[in-house]
Amino acid sequence: MTHTTAFDPADIIVIFILGGPGAGKGTQCTNIKNEYDFVHLSAGDLLREEQKREGSTYGELIQNYIRDGMIVPMEVTIALIEKTMKEMIENEKKTRFLIDGFPRKMDQAVRFEETVVQAKVVLYFDCPEEVLLKRLLKRGETSQRIDDNIDTIKKRFQTFRETSYPVIEAFKQQNKVRQISSDQSIEDVYADVKVVLDEVLV
């Protein structure tokens, strides 16, 4: 069967990692990466690196969107993800990718799966907002991230509810979502993650 995407889903495994801000996505991705030989691509980190890169076409645009708690235009994010995947496949022969904090909107999900590669599964880390808020404010004491302040956090929660949650609902219709409670210890969350990965990576 021919494929029209940049990468063949028979060769490349992509898992989308979704959850509200502060749900512990990055922590769990580090665990998965170490044990299952995945490349961890954080959409937010890629955008922040591009923002700082000298001579970047998108730097100022990215900074303005992140500061306002808004979603960066998908053409920028998808181009950065695809470029990084291509480099890792060619240079390091990697075939497994965790894409963390993406897709955040339905059009991003559709465009990525039409042009880059279809996701195998979506890991959704579910956590009550009051728990997330406490975590983010604590992180903000040391992170120096421009989006770890109360006003931006509240905007990010609203953005997640209104635009990102419908993505999870749509993937549920395709039976691709594996929901994990992240309102428990890091070890317990990871134990749940391993159950899912051992099932989908057979």
Disulfide bonds with the S-S distance in Angstrom:
none
